[in-house]
Amino acid sequence: MQIDKEIQSKFEDNYHKAVVNVNYTYGWLANLLRSEFEKYNLTSQQFNVLRILRGQHPKPATINMLKERMLDKMSDASRIVDRLVQKELVSRGTCSRDRRAVDIKITDKGLDILTQMDKGFKTADLISRNLTEDEAGLLSDLLDKLRG
């Protein structure tokens, strides 16, 4: 459905319409993803941290590295890691190179959950009904261009 009909609004110009549409679509997509993450008792930020740690595995990460790589730059990475430690999905240890730093690693349980999630749903399933793979690539390129 078109954004002006969806939210029953008129726009100043196409720039205004595009900004509202990107923001609205973000909310729509976040809701779809949230329902998938809830099946595994995770938030989108926790999922993001687990994915970063899996990419680092078996090397550890630091809180600063997680902050740099996280999608949501406003997230409190320390608290997210605390919650993942409580769920036994990540472990925390003293960094051997710098005793002031903390090493964070994904646990086998964390890897298992991501493996289950990989089998349970594919991100392509969320948008492939409405976009071809080429259109998804074009959309991604346009979003990259938008961010400059």
N, C-alpha and C positions, 0 to 999 in steps of 0.2 A: 504494500500500500504506500502511496505517496505521502511524504512527511506533512504537507499542508493539510491533507485530509485526515491523517492519523491524529494530529494534535489540534486540528481545526484552528489554524492560525494563518495570518498573512505575514509576509516577510518584507523587509525594507528593500532587499535586493538578493541576488543569488549568493553573495558572500554570507549574508546573515542566514539564509536558508541552509547553506552548506555547514556552517558552524552548528546550528541547531540540529541538523540531521546527523552529523558526526556524534554529537553529544547524546542524542536520543538513541542512536544505533549502539553506542557504547553501553548504555543502560540495558538495552534489549539483549545484547550479546552477554553481558555480565550476568543477567538473570538466567540465561540458558546454561552458562558455565557453572553458576552457583548451584543449580540443581544437580549437576553431575558431581561436583566436589562434595556436596552434602552426603552423598551416598557413601563416601569414604571418611566422613567426619573431618573434612578439611575446608579451609577457606582458600580463596584464590591466591592470597599472599603466601599461605603455607605451601600450596602446590608449587608456586613459583620458586620458593626457596628450595624445596625438594628437587625440583628440576635442575636448578643451578648446581646443587650439591651432587646430583647424579652425573652431571657433565664434568665435574671436577674429580669424581671418584676414580681412583682411591686417594687422590691428594686431598688434603684438608682445605677449607676456606676460612676466611676471617669475616667478621661482621662488616668491616669496611668493603671487602670485595662483594659481599652479598648486596649491600646498599647500592654499590655502583651498577650492579647487573639487574637489580629488581625492576620489574615493569612499573610498579607504583612507587615512585621516588619518595612519597610522603609516608610510606609504611615504616613502622618502628621494627627494624630487623631484629634487634635484641629481644624484644618481647615475642616476636614470631618464633625465634629460635627457642626461647624458654618453653613455649607451648609445645613445640615439636620434640623437645627433650622430654617433657612430661609424658608425651604420647609414645616415647621410645622410638621415634622415627629418625632422630639425629642424636649424636653424642657430642659432648664438649670436652676438650682437654687443653692442657697447657701447651703452648707452642714451644717446640724445642729450640728454635732460633731466637725467639724473643719472649721471655717469660711474662712480659706485660700483655702479650697478645693471646688470644684464645683460638685454638683450632676447632673447627666445626666439621664433622663428617656425617654423611648419611649412613644409617645403620642398615643391616640386612632387612629388618622389618620395613624401613622406609623404601628400600629398593623393591621389596615385594609389593608394597601398595602401589608404587608407580607402574610396576609390571601389570598388576591387575587393572589399573586404570587404562593403560595402553591397550589392553584387550577389550575393556568394557566400552570405550567410546573413542572415536577419532574426531579431531576438530573439523575435519572435512565434512563429517556428517552434519555438522551444525549449519553449514552454509552451502553445501553442494546442491541442495534442492533448488536454490535460487541463483547461483552463480556457477558458470563453468570454471574449470581450472585456469583458463586463460584470463577470464574476467577477474578472478580472485588475484591473479598476478598483477593485472592492470590496477585494480583497487589498491593493492599494496604499494605499487609504484607511485600512485597518486598521493597516498598518505605520506610516503617518504618525501615526496616533493612538497607537500603542504608544510611539513616540519622544517623544510629548508635545508 
